[in-house]
Amino acid sequence: PLPQLKEFRQSVIARSEKKYLTDLMEQTAWDIEQACDVSGLKRARLYQLLKTYGISK
């Protein structure tokens, strides 16, 4: 069965954000300042998202 639209949206966004952040950190060689510049995220938000998605070196 299909999930509710809200659940579907959340899962798509979560997968997309995780992929984006993984690619971002690989492409910037884990240079947080550069990753913030590229993504437009503030340092605290970037760290929060990395923690949320379990992304680490």
Rosetta constraint file for C-alpha pairs under 8 A:
AtomPair CA 3 CA 7 HARMONIC 6.20 0.50
AtomPair CA 3 CA 8 HARMONIC 6.03 0.50
AtomPair CA 4 CA 8 HARMONIC 6.24 0.50
AtomPair CA 5 CA 9 HARMONIC 6.08 0.50
AtomPair CA 6 CA 10 HARMONIC 6.26 0.50
AtomPair CA 7 CA 11 HARMONIC 6.23 0.50
AtomPair CA 8 CA 12 HARMONIC 6.22 0.50
AtomPair CA 9 CA 13 HARMONIC 6.08 0.50
AtomPair CA 10 CA 14 HARMONIC 6.03 0.50
AtomPair CA 11 CA 15 HARMONIC 6.14 0.50
AtomPair CA 12 CA 16 HARMONIC 6.08 0.50
AtomPair CA 13 CA 17 HARMONIC 5.97 0.50
AtomPair CA 14 CA 18 HARMONIC 6.09 0.50
AtomPair CA 15 CA 19 HARMONIC 6.17 0.50
AtomPair CA 16 CA 20 HARMONIC 6.06 0.50
AtomPair CA 17 CA 21 HARMONIC 6.02 0.50
AtomPair CA 18 CA 22 HARMONIC 6.03 0.50
AtomPair CA 18 CA 53 HARMONIC 6.14 0.50
AtomPair CA 18 CA 55 HARMONIC 7.96 0.50
AtomPair CA 19 CA 23 HARMONIC 6.11 0.50
AtomPair CA 20 CA 24 HARMONIC 5.93 0.50
AtomPair CA 21 CA 25 HARMONIC 6.09 0.50
AtomPair CA 21 CA 50 HARMONIC 7.25 0.50
AtomPair CA 21 CA 55 HARMONIC 8.00 0.50
AtomPair CA 22 CA 26 HARMONIC 6.24 0.50
AtomPair CA 22 CA 55 HARMONIC 6.90 0.50
AtomPair CA 23 CA 27 HARMONIC 6.00 0.50
AtomPair CA 24 CA 28 HARMONIC 6.12 0.50
AtomPair CA 24 CA 35 HARMONIC 6.40 0.50
AtomPair CA 24 CA 39 HARMONIC 7.81 0.50
AtomPair CA 25 CA 29 HARMONIC 5.86 0.50
AtomPair CA 25 CA 30 HARMONIC 4.85 0.50
AtomPair CA 25 CA 31 HARMONIC 7.33 0.50
AtomPair CA 25 CA 32 HARMONIC 7.92 0.50
AtomPair CA 25 CA 35 HARMONIC 6.59 0.50
AtomPair CA 26 CA 30 HARMONIC 6.35 0.50
AtomPair CA 28 CA 32 HARMONIC 7.78 0.50
AtomPair CA 28 CA 34 HARMONIC 6.32 0.50
AtomPair CA 28 CA 35 HARMONIC 5.96 0.50
AtomPair CA 30 CA 35 HARMONIC 7.37 0.50
AtomPair CA 30 CA 57 HARMONIC 7.61 0.50
AtomPair CA 31 CA 35 HARMONIC 6.08 0.50
AtomPair CA 32 CA 36 HARMONIC 6.09 0.50
AtomPair CA 32 CA 43 HARMONIC 7.29 0.50
AtomPair CA 33 CA 37 HARMONIC 6.30 0.50
AtomPair CA 33 CA 43 HARMONIC 7.55 0.50
AtomPair CA 34 CA 38 HARMONIC 6.12 0.50
AtomPair CA 35 CA 39 HARMONIC 5.97 0.50
AtomPair CA 36 CA 40 HARMONIC 5.46 0.50
AtomPair CA 36 CA 41 HARMONIC 5.03 0.50
AtomPair CA 36 CA 42 HARMONIC 6.03 0.50
AtomPair CA 36 CA 43 HARMONIC 6.23 0.50
AtomPair CA 36 CA 46 HARMONIC 7.17 0.50
AtomPair CA 37 CA 41 HARMONIC 7.24 0.50
AtomPair CA 41 CA 45 HARMONIC 6.27 0.50
AtomPair CA 41 CA 46 HARMONIC 6.02 0.50
AtomPair CA 42 CA 46 HARMONIC 6.23 0.50
AtomPair CA 43 CA 47 HARMONIC 6.25 0.50
AtomPair CA 44 CA 48 HARMONIC 6.13 0.50
AtomPair CA 45 CA 49 HARMONIC 6.16 0.50
AtomPair CA 46 CA 50 HARMONIC 6.16 0.50
AtomPair CA 47 CA 51 HARMONIC 6.17 0.50
AtomPair CA 48 CA 52 HARMONIC 6.10 0.50
AtomPair CA 49 CA 53 HARMONIC 6.18 0.50
AtomPair CA 50 CA 54 HARMONIC 5.93 0.50
AtomPair CA 50 CA 55 HARMONIC 4.98 0.50
AtomPair CA 50 CA 56 HARMONIC 7.08 0.50
AtomPair CA 51 CA 55 HARMONIC 6.28 0.50
AtomPair CA 51 CA 56 HARMONIC 7.93 0.50
